[in-house]
Amino acid sequence: MDNYAHSAYKTTIIGAIANIFLAVLKFIFGVAFFSSALIADAIHSLSDLISDVIILASIKISSKPKSKAYPYGLGKIETLAAILTAALLLFIGIEIIKKAYIEIITGNIRRTEPLAVIAAVVSIAVKEVLFRYTYTVGKKINSPSLVANAYHHRSDAVTSIAVLVGIVCVIAGYPIFDPLASVVVSGFIIYAAYDIGIEAIKELLDINTAPTGLLEDIYKKADSIIGIKAVNDVRIRKYGPKYSIELIMVVEPDISAEKAVGLKDELYNRLLRSNQNIDTVLISVEISGMRRVEYIKNDTIFDKIKDIVYQFNDVIGLHNVVVEKSYDELYVNLDIEVDGGLSVKQAHDIGEKVKNKLMENLNIADVRFHIDPYDKDKEVNNRLFVKEKD
């Protein structure tokens, strides 16, 4: 058993032992000293015990290694366990409300004895300690079922406070507060069921529940690697305490296949090292500017580009013009020839003006340009024009 499973087992067993003790204590005191609220609280502790058993079974199953049949492992079992725990809590909460309602409308309420306070106080103390301990371990090992169980302990502590208040009110001469305290108990139980159930369902449906910091870290790691232009379509799936990440790594089209593989491996290793709960990383490589592309060969669009670019006095020539169509949008790549004596800034400014003019007049989604110093003796591809110099 790995460290994760060992920690989860140890924490859950401690909670189970405490729940057995509290369920017996509160039930005995509730029956002996006539407190329906205390009996309801005992049932709540019993439901905690049942959820402990479910979680122990799920941890054992989910800690099994991956296989061909289960390439992501069985971590989702923990999510199912959390859903079962939520369903159990909802059922218990409704049953307690029904019992309290019958007591109130029939008036069949027995006066609670003062000694019932002891069980309520003990329950509050024990369950609060269990909450803090279980929550800390659950967060440390990133176990959704342990965190869910921690809040189950917290709900039991809070409901025991309500029971304590009810018992004190009964002792003060207001017996109706005993079944009313039971209703309060059920309210906390039902709320806990909703909170646990919603989070578990999100995980089960693979809704992106990953912490914001994890997504930001993925972008930072990619941005820190020279050669990776961007990462797109990041998908994070959670199963148990682990995350599976899928993303597209964008690189320049002119780098070698060996270099692209090296960048992919570096990003892969950095992501795995950055978070112990990242279990798998699947990276696809995409060339910058690559889309579902149709290359346009219609002479009309090239003539329009030529006519617009020709208007710029500082542009001497134009070559390597490629027009792509993707999702009904046009994208243009071109090389602009300028006087070699211009500064880099001057040449770049010319390129920006050409880009803006083309996008404005031809409804082009984007223009990627490259500046070349004009050389009349240089052989170039797809040269559209060279201005005649005076």
C-alpha positions as CSV (number, residue, x, y, z in Angstrom):
1,M,0.0,0.0,0.0
2,D,1.4,3.4,-1.0
3,N,1.8,6.4,1.3
4,Y,-1.5,7.9,0.0
5,A,-3.5,4.8,0.7
6,H,-1.8,4.3,4.1
7,S,-2.6,7.8,5.3
8,A,-6.2,7.6,4.1
9,Y,-6.7,4.2,5.8
10,K,-5.2,5.3,9.1
11,T,-7.2,8.5,9.2
12,T,-10.5,6.8,8.3
13,I,-10.0,4.0,10.8
14,I,-9.4,6.5,13.6
15,G,-12.6,8.3,12.6
16,A,-14.5,5.0,12.5
17,I,-13.4,4.0,16.0
18,A,-14.5,7.5,17.2
19,N,-17.9,7.2,15.4
20,I,-18.6,3.8,17.1
21,F,-17.8,5.3,20.5
22,L,-20.0,8.4,19.9
23,A,-22.9,6.5,18.3
24,V,-23.1,4.2,21.3
25,L,-22.6,7.0,23.9
26,K,-25.2,9.3,22.4
27,F,-27.7,6.5,21.8
28,I,-27.4,5.2,25.4
29,F,-27.7,8.7,26.9
30,G,-30.5,9.6,24.5
31,V,-32.6,6.6,25.5
32,A,-31.7,6.8,29.2
33,F,-32.3,10.6,29.5
34,F,-35.2,10.9,27.0
35,S,-33.6,13.0,24.3
36,S,-34.8,12.4,20.7
37,A,-32.3,15.0,19.5
38,L,-29.5,13.0,21.1
39,I,-30.8,9.8,19.5
40,A,-30.9,11.6,16.1
41,D,-27.4,12.7,16.7
42,A,-26.4,9.1,17.4
43,I,-27.9,8.1,14.1
44,H,-25.9,10.8,12.5
45,S,-22.7,9.3,14.0
46,L,-23.8,5.9,12.8
47,S,-24.1,7.4,9.3
48,D,-20.5,8.6,9.7
49,L,-19.5,5.1,10.5
50,I,-21.2,3.7,7.4
51,S,-19.5,6.3,5.2
52,D,-16.2,5.3,6.8
53,V,-16.7,1.8,5.7
54,I,-17.6,2.9,2.1
55,I,-14.5,5.1,2.0
56,L,-12.2,2.3,3.3
57,A,-13.4,0.0,0.6
58,S,-13.1,2.7,-2.1
59,I,-9.5,3.6,-1.0
60,K,-8.5,-0.1,-1.3
61,I,-10.0,-0.3,-4.8
62,S,-8.7,3.1,-6.1
63,S,-5.1,2.4,-4.9
64,K,-4.8,-0.5,-7.3
65,P,-2.4,0.2,-10.2
66,K,-3.5,1.1,-13.7
67,S,-4.2,-1.6,-16.2
68,K,-5.0,-2.0,-19.9
69,A,-8.7,-2.1,-19.0
70,Y,-8.4,0.9,-16.7
71,P,-5.7,3.2,-18.2
72,Y,-6.5,6.0,-15.7
73,G,-6.7,3.7,-12.7
74,L,-9.7,3.4,-10.4
75,G,-9.6,6.8,-8.8
76,K,-13.1,7.6,-9.8
77,I,-14.2,5.0,-7.2
78,E,-13.5,7.6,-4.5
79,T,-15.8,10.0,-6.3
80,L,-18.6,7.4,-6.4
81,A,-18.0,6.8,-2.6
82,A,-18.5,10.6,-2.0
83,I,-21.8,10.4,-4.0
84,L,-23.0,7.4,-1.9
85,T,-22.0,9.3,1.3
86,A,-24.1,12.3,0.1
87,A,-27.1,10.1,-0.7
88,L,-26.9,8.4,2.8
89,L,-26.8,11.8,4.5
90,L,-29.8,13.0,2.5
91,F,-31.8,9.9,3.5
92,I,-30.9,10.3,7.2
93,G,-31.7,14.0,7.2
94,I,-35.2,13.4,5.8
95,E,-35.9,10.6,8.2
96,I,-35.0,12.8,11.2
97,I,-37.3,15.5,10.0
98,K,-40.2,13.1,9.7
99,K,-39.6,11.8,13.2
100,A,-39.4,15.3,14.7
101,Y,-42.6,16.3,12.9
102,I,-44.5,13.4,14.3
103,E,-43.4,14.2,17.9
104,I,-44.4,17.9,17.5
105,I,-47.9,17.3,16.0
106,T,-48.7,14.5,18.5
107,G,-47.2,16.4,21.5
108,N,-45.5,13.1,22.6
109,I,-42.4,14.8,23.9
110,R,-40.7,13.5,27.1
111,R,-38.7,15.9,29.3
112,T,-34.9,15.4,28.8
113,E,-32.8,14.8,31.8
114,P,-29.8,17.2,32.5
115,L,-27.2,14.4,32.3
116,A,-27.9,14.2,28.5
117,V,-25.6,17.3,28.3
118,I,-22.6,15.2,28.9
119,A,-22.9,13.2,25.7
120,A,-23.5,16.3,23.6
121,V,-20.4,18.0,25.0
122,V,-18.2,15.0,24.4
123,S,-19.5,14.6,20.9
124,I,-18.7,18.3,20.1
125,A,-15.1,18.0,21.3
126,V,-14.4,14.7,19.6
127,K,-15.9,15.5,16.3
128,E,-14.2,18.9,16.0
129,V,-10.8,17.2,16.7
130,L,-11.6,14.6,14.0
131,F,-12.6,17.3,11.5
132,R,-9.3,19.1,11.9
133,Y,-7.3,15.9,11.7
134,T,-9.1,14.4,8.7
135,Y,-9.3,17.6,6.8
136,T,-5.6,18.2,7.2
137,V,-4.7,14.7,6.0
138,G,-7.3,14.9,3.1
139,K,-5.9,18.1,1.8
140,K,-2.3,16.9,2.2
141,I,-2.9,13.8,0.1
142,N,-5.6,15.4,-2.1
143,S,-8.3,12.9,-1.3
144,P,-11.8,14.0,-2.2
145,S,-13.4,11.3,0.0
146,L,-11.3,12.2,3.0
147,V,-12.2,15.9,2.7
148,A,-15.8,14.9,2.3
149,N,-15.6,12.8,5.4
150,A,-13.9,15.6,7.3
151,Y,-16.9,17.8,6.6
152,H,-19.1,15.0,7.7
153,H,-17.3,15.2,11.1
154,R,-17.7,18.9,11.2
155,S,-21.4,18.6,10.5
156,D,-21.7,16.2,13.4
157,A,-19.9,18.7,15.7
158,V,-22.2,21.5,14.6
159,T,-25.3,19.4,15.0
160,S,-24.2,18.3,18.5
161,I,-24.0,22.0,19.3
162,A,-27.6,22.3,18.2
163,V,-28.5,19.2,20.3
164,L,-26.8,20.8,23.3
165,V,-28.8,24.0,22.9
166,G,-32.0,22.0,22.6
167,I,-31.2,20.0,25.7
168,V,-30.5,23.2,27.7
169,C,-33.8,24.7,26.5
170,V,-35.7,21.6,27.6
171,I,-34.0,21.7,31.0
172,A,-35.1,25.3,31.2
173,G,-38.7,24.3,30.7
174,Y,-39.3,24.3,26.9
175,P,-39.6,20.6,25.9
176,I,-40.5,21.4,22.3
177,F,-36.9,22.4,21.7
178,D,-35.8,18.7,21.7
179,P,-37.6,17.8,18.5
180,L,-36.8,21.2,17.1
181,A,-33.1,20.5,17.7
182,S,-33.6,17.3,15.7
183,V,-34.8,19.4,12.8
184,V,-31.8,21.6,13.1
185,V,-29.6,18.4,13.0
186,S,-31.3,17.3,9.9
187,G,-30.8,20.7,8.2
188,F,-27.0,20.4,8.7
189,I,-27.1,16.8,7.4
190,I,-29.0,17.7,4.3
191,Y,-26.7,20.7,3.6
192,A,-23.6,18.5,3.9
193,A,-25.2,16.0,1.5
194,Y,-25.8,18.7,-1.1
195,D,-22.2,20.1,-0.7
196,I,-20.5,16.7,-0.9
197,G,-22.8,15.5,-3.7
198,I,-22.4,18.5,-6.0
199,E,-18.6,18.4,-5.9
200,A,-18.6,14.6,-6.5
201,I,-20.9,14.9,-9.5
202,K,-18.7,17.6,-11.0
203,E,-15.7,15.3,-10.8
204,L,-17.7,12.4,-12.2
205,L,-18.8,14.4,-15.2
206,D,-15.2,15.6,-15.7
207,I,-16.1,19.3,-15.2
208,N,-12.9,21.2,-14.9
209,T,-12.6,21.4,-11.1
210,A,-8.8,21.7,-11.0
211,P,-7.5,24.4,-8.8
212,T,-6.8,27.7,-10.6
213,G,-3.1,27.5,-9.5
214,L,-2.6,24.3,-11.4
215,L,-3.8,25.8,-14.7
216,E,-1.7,28.9,-14.2
217,D,1.4,26.7,-13.4
218,I,1.0,24.9,-16.7
219,Y,1.1,28.1,-18.6
220,K,4.1,29.4,-16.6
221,K,6.0,26.2,-17.2
222,A,5.4,26.3,-20.9
223,D,6.2,30.0,-21.1
224,S,9.6,29.4,-19.4
225,I,10.7,27.1,-22.1
226,I,12.4,28.8,-25.1
227,G,10.9,27.4,-28.3
228,I,7.4,26.9,-27.1
229,K,5.2,29.6,-28.5
230,A,2.0,28.7,-26.6
231,V,-0.1,25.9,-25.1
232,N,-3.7,25.5,-26.3
233,D,-6.7,23.4,-25.5
234,V,-5.6,22.5,-21.9
235,R,-7.8,19.8,-20.4
236,I,-7.6,18.6,-16.9
237,R,-9.3,15.5,-15.7
238,K,-9.4,14.5,-12.0
239,Y,-9.7,11.0,-10.7
240,G,-9.3,10.4,-7.0
241,P,-6.4,12.5,-5.8
242,K,-4.7,12.5,-9.2
243,Y,-4.9,14.8,-12.3
244,S,-4.5,13.8,-16.0
245,I,-3.5,16.7,-18.3
246,E,-4.0,17.0,-22.0
247,L,-2.7,19.9,-24.0
248,I,-1.5,21.1,-27.4
249,M,2.1,22.6,-27.5
250,V,2.6,25.1,-30.3
251,V,6.0,25.5,-32.0
252,E,7.4,27.4,-34.9
253,P,7.1,25.6,-38.3
254,D,10.8,25.7,-39.1
255,I,12.2,23.8,-36.1
256,S,13.4,20.3,-36.5
257,A,11.4,17.2,-35.4
258,E,14.2,16.4,-33.0
259,K,13.9,19.9,-31.4
260,A,10.1,19.6,-31.2
261,V,10.4,16.3,-29.4
262,G,13.0,17.7,-27.0
263,L,10.6,20.6,-26.1
264,K,7.8,18.2,-25.6
265,D,9.9,16.0,-23.3
266,E,11.1,19.1,-21.3
267,L,7.5,20.4,-20.8
268,Y,6.4,16.9,-19.8
269,N,9.1,16.5,-17.2
270,R,8.6,19.9,-15.8
271,L,4.9,19.4,-15.3
272,L,5.3,16.0,-13.6
273,R,7.9,17.4,-11.2
274,S,5.8,20.5,-10.4
275,N,3.0,18.7,-8.7
276,Q,3.0,15.2,-7.2
277,N,-0.7,14.8,-8.0
278,I,-0.1,15.1,-11.7
279,D,-0.2,11.5,-12.9
280,T,-0.3,11.7,-16.7
281,V,0.5,14.4,-19.2
282,L,-0.5,13.9,-22.9
283,I,1.1,16.5,-25.2
284,S,0.2,17.0,-28.9
285,V,2.5,19.2,-31.0
286,E,1.0,21.8,-33.4
287,I,2.9,24.0,-35.8
288,S,2.3,27.8,-35.2
289,G,-0.3,29.0,-37.6
290,M,-1.5,25.4,-38.3
291,R,-5.2,25.1,-38.6
292,R,-7.7,23.1,-40.6
293,V,-6.3,24.9,-43.6
294,E,-7.2,25.2,-47.2
295,Y,-4.5,26.9,-49.4
296,I,-6.0,29.5,-51.7
297,K,-4.6,29.6,-55.2
298,N,-7.1,32.1,-56.7
299,D,-5.1,34.7,-58.6
300,T,-7.7,37.4,-57.7
301,I,-6.7,37.5,-54.0
302,F,-3.0,37.7,-54.9
303,D,-3.6,40.6,-57.3
304,K,-5.5,42.4,-54.6
305,I,-2.7,41.9,-52.1
306,K,-0.2,43.1,-54.7
307,D,-2.2,46.2,-55.5
308,I,-2.5,47.2,-51.8
309,V,1.2,46.5,-51.0
310,Y,2.4,48.3,-54.1
311,Q,0.9,51.6,-52.7
312,F,3.6,51.7,-50.0
313,N,6.6,53.7,-51.4
314,D,9.0,52.0,-49.0
315,V,8.1,48.5,-50.2
316,I,10.4,47.5,-53.1
317,G,9.1,43.9,-53.6
318,L,7.0,41.1,-52.3
319,H,7.5,37.4,-52.4
320,N,6.6,34.0,-50.7
321,V,3.0,35.0,-50.4
322,V,0.7,32.3,-49.0
323,V,-3.0,32.6,-48.4
324,E,-4.8,30.1,-46.2
325,K,-8.5,29.7,-45.4
326,S,-9.6,28.3,-42.1
327,Y,-13.2,28.3,-40.8
328,D,-14.1,30.8,-43.5
329,E,-11.4,33.2,-42.4
330,L,-8.3,34.2,-44.5
331,Y,-4.8,34.2,-43.2
332,V,-1.8,35.6,-45.1
333,N,1.9,34.9,-44.8
334,L,4.3,37.1,-46.9
335,D,7.8,38.4,-47.2
336,I,8.2,42.2,-47.7
337,E,11.3,43.5,-49.4
338,V,12.6,46.8,-48.3
339,D,15.8,48.9,-48.7
340,G,18.6,47.2,-46.8
341,G,19.7,50.6,-45.4
342,L,16.6,51.0,-43.2
343,S,16.9,50.4,-39.5
344,V,15.2,47.3,-38.0
345,K,12.5,49.6,-36.4
346,Q,11.8,51.4,-39.7
347,A,11.5,48.1,-41.6
348,H,9.2,46.6,-38.9
349,D,7.0,49.7,-39.0
350,I,6.5,49.3,-42.7
351,G,5.5,45.7,-42.2
352,E,2.9,46.7,-39.6
353,K,1.4,49.3,-41.9
354,V,1.2,46.7,-44.7
355,K,-0.4,44.2,-42.3
356,N,-3.0,46.7,-41.1
357,K,-3.9,47.9,-44.6
358,L,-4.4,44.3,-45.8
359,M,-6.6,43.4,-42.8
360,E,-8.6,46.5,-43.2
361,N,-9.3,46.3,-47.0
362,L,-9.4,42.5,-47.6
363,N,-11.2,41.3,-44.5
364,I,-8.2,39.2,-43.5
365,A,-8.1,37.7,-40.0
366,D,-4.4,37.9,-39.6
367,V,-1.2,38.7,-41.5
368,R,2.2,37.3,-40.6
369,F,5.0,39.1,-42.3
370,H,8.8,38.7,-42.6
371,I,11.1,41.6,-43.6
372,D,13.8,41.0,-46.2
373,P,16.4,43.5,-47.5
374,Y,16.0,43.8,-51.2
375,D,18.7,42.1,-53.3
376,K,18.1,42.3,-57.1
377,D,20.4,39.3,-57.7
378,K,18.7,37.0,-55.1
379,E,16.5,34.2,-56.3
380,V,13.2,34.2,-54.4
381,N,10.1,32.2,-54.6
382,N,6.7,33.5,-55.7
383,R,8.0,37.1,-56.3
384,L,4.9,39.2,-57.1
385,F,6.7,42.4,-58.1
386,V,9.7,44.6,-57.9
387,K,9.3,48.3,-58.3
388,E,11.3,49.9,-61.0
389,K,13.8,52.4,-59.5
390,D,14.1,55.8,-61.0
